[in-house]
Amino acid sequence: METQTEREQTGAEHSEGEQTGAERTGAKAVGRWGPWKRGPVFVVLALLLGLVMLGHGQITDRGSLGSLLETFLPWCGLFVPLLLAGALWRRSASAVVALLLPVTVWLSLYGGLLVDKSHSGADLTLVSHNVGADNPDPAATARELAASGADVLALEELTEQDRGTYEEELATAFPHHAVRGTVGLWSRLPLSDTGPVDIKQDAGPLGETKSADEKLGYNRALRTTVTTERGPLTVYVAHLGSVRLMPRGGFWTDSRDRGAQALAEAVAADRSERLVLLGDLNGTTDDRALAGLTSRLRSAQEAAGDGFGFSWPAGFPVARIDQILVRGVEPRSSWVLPATGSDHLPVAAGISW
């Protein structure tokens, strides 16, 4: 006959068994949903990265923050593998899914640059190069450019002491040339109607020591006409003002921005059917400061290049600030030439009618 004590022990064991079963069921539920609950920090960072790239145009430009971000926007993609590694380390399924946002946005912005879009059959080859005011061997740079196969060659950052060297070294390959201030155009074809373009450049931020802009002078753009067998081609050559990271005041772009606006107004007022702009614009085509130009002109690199075509700095290029922009002609190819003595790489494009 079972005593009361034995019955209490049996009930306790039975209750303990039920509790253990419930705990096991809860543990299974937690295990099933665990990967979706892990790594909330990586989820937030992935979503934030995607939203930054998606809405970069809405980010404040106070201190030119938006312009700085857009200059290096393609490099935001480097955060994706870092966040993916963190998500895998935390075994977070939700973080992996969240990474689909920045991946999709990046591919929509730059996926086309991963495909070689170049074609043969160009009518003219254009080359643009900031030759560098501190270039230690301008003669060698000129010889390399003469051998580049260019029909039209734009040079920026010409100094008074080096101008004669370029004119002498390029004379054989390019019988026609025009220089205005610190920019020039050399051509195998005749030039006409050459004149300066006022792009409202100035000395630089107040309180700074003498800047590169002051050393070069302010006449930094020209317009000319190249006479081709297919008709006239209007060519602008420009070197917009410098941009600098300031100890106080952030990313200084005032001179560049004024120049971009003035140049955009000149291009907008120009009724030429075929027009190209060559030069160091000190900004990428993503940069909002160049919107007045990029909304009217096509980037040869984006239309017919292979890759990003980064041109600066020459030692380890991280941005394409040297541009070939066109209207009324078809880019057939676009590429970057080998380094010279400059801190920029030359950029080239083939165009056709």
Secondary structure, 3 states (H helix, E strand, C coil): CCCHHHHHHHHHHHHHHHHHHHHHHHHHHHHHHHHHHCCHHHHHHHHHHHHHHHCHHHCCCHHHHHHHHHHCHHHHHHHHHHHHHHHHHCCCHHHHHHCHHHHHHHHHHHHHHHCCCCCCCCCEEEEEEECCCCCCCHHHHHHHHHCCCCCEEEEECCCHHHHHHHHHHHCCCCCEEEEECCEEEEECCCEEEEEECCCCCCCCCCCCCCCHHHHHCCCCEEEEEEEECCEEEEEEEEECCCCEEECCCEEECHHHHHHHHHHHHHHHHCCCCCEEEEEECCCCCCCHHHHHHHCCCEEHHHHHECCCCCCECCCCCCECCEEEEEECCEEEEEEECCCCCCCCCCEEEEEEC
